[in-house]
Amino acid sequence: LAVANSGYFRGKYVCAFALFFVLLVSALLILLPYPHRLLMAAVSPYFKGIFTSSFKESQDGEVVLQDMASSIVQTMLNYLYMGEISLTQESAQGVFVAASRLQVLPLLEICSRFLVKNVSIENCLVYYALAYAHNDQALLGVAMTLVTTNFGHLSEEEDDFLHLDLSTLVSIISLDGLLVASELVIYQAVKRWVRFQTTERSLLLGEALRQGMYNECIVCVSLSRWISKWMENEEFHVCYFDPQKENWEKLPALNSLYSPACVAVGDKLYVSGGTLRDRSHSAALHKYDFFKGRWLHLPPMSVPRASHGFLACNQKLYALGGCCGFEDYLDSAECFDLMEKTWTPISRLPFALSGAASATLKDKLYLIGGERKNYLFPEMYKGVLIYDVNSGIWTQVPLAIACCSAGAVPMNNGIYVIGGYSKERMRPLPVRSPSPGVICGSALCFFISEDGRMDEDVIVPELPRGIAGAGVVQWERRIYVLGGENCWVYTNPNVHNESPGTYYDTIYFWEPSHLTWTECPESLPIVADGVSGFGCVTMKIPKKHILSLLS
């Protein structure tokens, strides 16, 4: 071994050691005989990758190991050359980190076994963080047991808790097995962690709370069926469904509103437009505050809208097209800045469009299918409109299938389009009694790529039956279809054995790679047989204990 501290020395003499492999560790220059590259490569995929590549280190024979104590490297080299190592509580962690970083797998296994044997309540937080950062499942499991069973004590008394990074903290408070008297213990623990470095960590509090204290649920806004004679006291329910527990909870109703559009940004729910009790359309924008337990009014849109696209992207809400009155389709679009609380017009759609499926994907807004106004007949749009939020330009992409009232879910670098009504079953505009005929919901589902074109290589099974106007959302790796209709049926009761005016209260889900859809045991929480045209979105909802604590 040779030690040097001078760039001049290295420049002048390193050529003399052309047959040596050089490790530069802090101020320590360690030269190893060149043939021992074989040994280093044999025990370390890290060094094997360096020596068998065209990296500069391979050409120069010098590898710089930053942020690694020279004593740790000496210990590792001793082990590699002598097959001997003596670990202590003080040295084991450093050697473990170095062995993990340099992928010296035999030494990593030795360190892991040593740490597992020495886990205690005094060091379990440190060892948990170590195992979590380096994905050591054996050490993680042992440390996790002590952390979950002693979380209250550890979070209140141990300084190690205050030094956890955000990622490790979130992983701990998200553990299902935390033994705490109530969510209050978790909340107080997070507050203590934040106060330790208030300036740096206060902005991270929301993220920490969201991971450990929120449930992801499916919110349904205005679960009320459209009827010809509206009841004066009819309620327009707002509920949310927890797919994990398969149960429903109720939120304060949003009165006198049918068929609104809704979107979630984090733990905030926004609802726009819809149809009022007197059959006029609304321009209102509502926000639900879970902690206050009530609806708040925000500045309204420039025009009333229903059956419109309503999407979120980069802290802005976008209202796209729709209708204002049952036959007046809109080509206007506008965006609401969540920071400035103002609406701004954006580029108009290429044509007026209502009832399109909508989705956000990679800074682009998609309107899929929908209805265009024609002289006597509403015409289904056989294509996709794509709006680039950065350039402000709309693009039209043709589609092999025309549909309206479908659902759309962005997932797997594309968009899944679910159900809807199909073009060949379009009805006449009801300026007078419709002629005999039908329009039925479609069971077809398909996938479009980021460019808006259908990707036939992605197979999506058909729905169990034709469904349009359903709530269609993603929850974790699943796509859920809630409710829906198949109700434009005229004087032909033999079509699909459905009677005129068919609505559904069923809930189906599908996961990519599965061959069929699965029906949930639970159904929509409504008195009627079914419902369609309601707002539906997946969002983070604070757990009940947190709500009662912070309200």
Residue pairs with C-beta under 8 A, 6 or more apart in sequence:
1 30
1 31
2 17
2 29
2 30
2 31
3 28
3 29
3 30
4 10
4 13
4 29
5 27
5 29
10 29
14 22
14 62
17 31
18 34
18 61
19 33
19 34
20 31
20 32
20 33
20 34
20 61
21 31
21 32
21 33
21 34
21 36
21 37
21 40
21 61
21 63
22 29
22 30
22 31
22 32
22 60
22 61
22 62
22 63
23 29
23 30
23 31
23 32
23 62
23 63
23 65
23 73
24 30
24 62
24 63
24 64
24 65
25 65
25 68
25 69
25 70
25 73
26 68
26 69
26 70
27 70
28 70
28 73
30 73
30 77
32 40
32 77
34 61
37 47
37 51
39 80
39 81
40 47
40 48
40 51
40 80
41 47
41 48
41 51
41 52
42 48
43 80
43 104
43 105
43 106
43 107
44 102
44 103
44 104
44 105
45 103
45 105
46 101
46 102
46 103
46 104
47 63
47 102
50 57
50 58
50 63
51 58
52 58
57 63
57 64
65 73
65 102
68 98
68 101
69 94
72 91
72 94
72 95
72 98
73 98
75 85
75 91
75 95
76 95
76 98
76 99
76 102
76 104
76 107
78 84
78 85
79 85
79 107
80 104
80 107
85 95
85 107
85 110
87 95
87 110
87 111
87 114
89 118
89 123
92 111
92 114
92 115
92 118
93 115
93 126
93 130
95 107
95 111
96 108
96 111
96 112
96 115
96 130
96 134
97 130
97 134
98 104
99 105
99 107
99 108
99 111
100 108
100 134
100 136
112 136
112 138
112 139
113 138
115 127
115 130
115 139
116 138
116 139
116 142
119 127
119 139
119 142
119 143
119 146
120 146
121 146
121 150
121 153
121 154
122 158
123 160
124 143
124 146
124 147
124 150
124 154
125 143
125 147
125 154
125 158
125 160
125 161
125 164
126 160
127 139
127 142
127 143
128 140
128 143
128 144
128 147
128 168
128 172
129 164
129 165
129 168
130 136
130 139
131 137
131 138
131 139
131 140
131 143
132 140
132 167
132 168
132 171
133 168
144 175
144 177
147 154
147 172
147 175
148 175
148 177
148 178
148 179
149 179
151 172
151 178
151 179
151 180
151 185
151 186
151 189
152 179
152 180
152 181
152 185
154 160
154 161
155 161
155 185
155 188
155 189
155 192
155 193
156 188
156 189
156 192
161 189
161 192
161 193
162 192
162 193
162 196
164 172
164 193
166 201
166 204
166 207
166 208
169 190
169 193
169 208
170 207
170 208
170 211
170 212
172 178
172 212
173 186
173 189
173 190
173 208
173 211
173 212
173 213
174 211
174 212
178 186
180 186
182 545
183 213
183 543
183 545
183 546
183 549
184 545
184 549
186 212
186 213
187 209
187 213
187 546
187 549
187 550
190 205
190 208
190 209
190 212
191 205
193 201
193 208
194 201
194 202
194 204
194 205
194 208
206 266
209 542
209 546
210 266
210 267
210 540
213 542
213 543
213 546
214 267
214 540
214 541
214 542
214 543
214 546
215 242
215 244
215 540
215 541
215 543
216 475
216 476
216 538
216 539
216 540
216 541
217 240
217 241
217 242
217 243
217 249
217 538
217 539
217 541
218 240
218 241
218 243
218 471
218 473
218 475
218 480
218 482
218 536
218 537
218 538
219 238
219 239
219 240
219 251
219 262
219 264
219 269
219 535
219 536
219 537
219 538
219 539
219 541
220 237
220 238
220 239
220 240
220 241
220 471
220 482
220 483
220 524
220 534
220 535
220 536
221 238
221 254
221 257
221 260
221 262
221 269
221 271
221 534
221 535
221 536
221 537
222 236
222 237
222 238
222 254
222 257
222 258
222 259
222 260
222 274
222 534
222 535
223 236
223 237
223 238
223 239
223 483
223 524
223 525
223 526
223 531
223 534
224 234
224 235
224 236
224 237
224 258
224 526
224 531
224 534
225 503
225 526
225 528
225 530
225 531
225 532
226 258
226 259
226 532
226 533
230 277
230 279
232 277
235 253
235 255
236 253
236 254
236 255
236 256
236 257
236 258
237 250
237 253
237 525
237 526
238 250
238 251
238 252
238 253
238 254
238 288
239 248
239 249
239 250
239 251
239 525
240 248
240 249
240 251
240 541
241 247
241 248
241 482
241 507
241 522
242 248
242 249
243 475
243 476
243 478
243 480
243 509
243 520
246 520
246 521
246 522
247 522
248 522
248 525
250 525
251 288
252 288
252 293
252 294
252 295
254 260
254 271
254 286
254 295
256 276
256 277
257 271
257 274
257 275
257 276
257 282
258 274
258 275
258 276
258 533
259 274
259 275
259 306
259 307
259 533
259 534
259 535
260 271
260 272
260 273
260 274
260 282
260 306
260 534
260 535
261 271
261 272
261 273
261 274
261 305
261 308
261 309
261 310
261 319
261 322
261 535
262 269
262 270
262 271
262 272
262 310
262 535
262 536
262 537
263 270
263 310
263 311
263 312
263 317
263 537
264 270
264 312
264 537
264 538
264 539
264 540
265 312
265 315
265 317
265 338
266 539
266 540
267 290
267 539
267 540
267 541
267 542
268 287
268 288
268 289
268 539
269 287
269 288
269 290
269 537
269 539
270 285
270 286
270 287
270 298
270 310
270 312
270 317
271 285
271 286
271 287
271 288
271 535
272 284
272 285
272 286
272 301
272 305
272 308
272 310
272 317
272 319
273 281
273 282
273 283
273 284
273 301
273 304
273 305
273 306
273 308
273 310
273 319
273 322
274 281
274 282
274 284
274 306
274 535
275 281
275 282
275 306
276 282
280 304
281 304
281 305
281 306
281 323
281 324
281 325
282 304
282 305
282 306
283 300
283 301
283 302
283 303
283 304
283 305
284 297
284 300
284 301
285 297
285 298
285 299
285 300
285 301
285 317
285 336
286 295
286 296
286 297
286 298
287 295
287 296
287 297
287 298
288 294
288 295
288 296
289 295
289 296
290 541
290 542
290 547
291 542
291 547
291 550
291 551
292 551
293 547
293 551
298 336
298 341
299 336
299 341
299 342
299 343
300 343
301 319
301 334
301 336
301 343
302 332
302 334
302 343
302 345
303 324
303 330
303 332
304 324
305 319
305 321
305 322
305 323
305 324
305 330
306 322
306 323
306 324
307 322
307 323
307 354
307 355
308 319
308 320
308 321
308 322
308 323
308 330
308 354
309 318
309 319
309 320
309 321
309 322
309 356
309 358
309 365
309 367
310 317
310 318
310 319
310 320
310 358
311 317
311 318
311 320
311 358
311 359
311 360
311 365
312 318
312 360
313 360
313 363
313 365
313 389
314 363
314 389
315 337
315 338
315 339
316 335
316 336
316 337
316 338
316 389
317 335
317 336
317 338
318 333
318 334
318 335
318 336
318 346
318 365
318 387
318 389
319 333
319 334
319 335
319 336
320 333
320 349
320 356
320 358
320 365
320 367
320 387
321 329
321 330
321 331
321 332
321 333
321 349
321 352
321 353
321 354
321 356
321 367
321 370
322 329
322 330
322 354
323 329
323 330
323 354
323 355
324 330
327 373
327 429
328 373
329 352
329 353
329 354
329 371
329 372
329 373
330 349
330 352
330 353
330 354
331 348
331 349
331 350
331 351
331 352
331 353
332 345
332 348
332 349
333 345
333 346
333 347
333 348
333 349
333 387
334 343
334 344
334 345
334 346
335 343
335 344
335 346
336 342
336 343
336 344
337 344
346 387
346 392
347 387
347 392
347 393
347 394
349 367
349 385
349 394
350 385
350 394
350 396
351 372
352 372
352 373
353 367
353 370
353 371
353 372
353 381
353 385
354 370
354 371
355 369
355 370
355 371
355 404
355 405
356 367
356 368
356 369
356 370
356 381
356 385
356 404
357 366
357 367
357 368
357 369
357 370
357 403
357 405
357 406
357 407
357 408
357 417
357 420
357 472
358 365
358 366
358 367
358 368
358 408
359 365
359 366
359 368
359 408
359 409
359 410
359 415
360 366
360 410
361 410
361 413
361 414
361 415
361 450
362 450
363 388
363 389
363 390
364 386
364 387
364 388
364 389
364 450
365 386
365 387
365 389
366 384
366 385
366 386
366 387
366 408
366 410
366 415
366 448
366 452
367 384
367 385
367 386
367 387
368 384
368 399
368 403
368 406
368 408
368 415
368 417
368 448
369 380
369 381
369 382
369 383
369 384
369 399
369 401
369 402
369 403
369 404
369 406
369 417
369 420
370 380
370 381
370 404
371 378
371 379
371 380
371 381
371 404
372 378
372 379
372 380
372 381
373 379
376 428
376 429
376 431
377 426
377 428
377 429
378 426
378 429
379 426
380 402
380 403
380 404
380 421
380 422
380 423
380 426
381 402
381 404
382 398
382 399
382 400
382 401
382 402
382 423
383 396
383 397
383 398
383 399
384 396
384 397
384 399
384 448
384 452
385 394
385 395
385 396
385 397
386 394
386 395
386 396
386 397
386 452
387 393
387 394
387 395
388 395
395 452
397 451
397 452
397 453
399 448
399 452
399 453
399 454
400 454
401 422
401 423
401 444
401 446
401 454
402 422
402 423
403 417
403 420
403 421
403 422
403 423
403 442
403 444
404 420
404 421
404 468
405 420
405 421
405 468
405 469
405 533
406 417
406 418
406 419
406 420
406 421
406 442
406 468
406 472
407 417
407 418
407 419
407 420
407 470
407 471
407 472
407 473
407 481
408 415
408 416
408 417
408 418
408 472
409 415
409 416
409 418
409 472
409 473
409 474
409 479
410 474
411 474
411 479
411 512
412 458
412 512
413 449
413 450
414 447
414 448
414 449
414 450
414 455
414 458
415 447
415 448
416 445
416 446
416 447
416 460
416 479
417 445
417 446
417 447
417 448
418 445
418 460
418 463
418 467
418 470
418 472
418 479
418 481
419 441
419 442
419 443
419 444
419 445
419 463
419 466
419 467
419 468
419 470
419 472
419 481
419 484
420 441
420 442
420 468
421 439
421 440
421 441
421 442
421 468
421 488
422 440
422 442
422 444
425 438
425 439
425 440
425 488
426 439
427 434
427 437
427 438
427 439
427 488
427 490
428 434
428 435
434 490
435 490
436 490
436 491
436 492
437 490
437 491
437 492
438 488
438 489
438 490
438 492
438 495
439 488
439 489
440 466
440 486
440 488
440 489
440 495
440 496
440 498
441 465
441 466
441 467
441 468
441 469
441 484
441 485
441 486
442 466
442 467
442 468
443 462
443 463
443 464
443 465
443 466
443 467
444 462
444 463
445 460
445 461
445 462
445 463
446 454
446 456
446 458
446 460
447 454
447 455
447 458
447 460
448 454
448 455
449 455
460 510
461 510
461 514
461 515
461 516
461 517
463 481
463 508
463 517
464 508
464 517
464 519
465 486
465 496
466 486
466 496
467 481
467 484
467 485
467 486
467 504
468 484
468 485
468 486
468 532
469 483
469 484
469 485
469 532
469 533
470 481
470 482
470 483
470 484
470 485
470 504
470 532
470 536
471 480
471 481
471 482
471 483
471 484
471 534
471 535
471 536
472 479
472 480
472 481
472 482
472 536
473 479
473 480
473 482
473 536
473 537
473 538
474 480
474 538
475 509
475 538
477 511
477 512
478 509
478 510
478 511
479 509
479 510
479 511
480 507
480 508
480 509
481 507
481 508
481 509
481 510
481 517
482 506
482 507
482 524
482 536
483 503
483 504
483 505
483 506
483 507
483 524
483 530
483 531
483 532
483 534
484 503
484 504
484 530
484 532
485 502
485 503
485 504
485 530
485 532
485 533
486 496
486 498
486 502
486 504
487 500
487 501
487 502
487 503
487 532
489 495
489 498
489 499
489 500
489 501
489 502
490 500
493 499
493 500
502 530
503 528
503 529
503 530
503 531
503 532
504 529
504 530
504 532
505 523
505 524
505 526
505 528
505 529
505 530
505 531
506 519
506 520
506 523
506 524
506 530
507 519
507 520
507 522
507 523
507 524
508 517
508 518
508 519
508 520
509 517
509 518
509 520
510 516
510 517
510 518
524 530
524 531
542 550
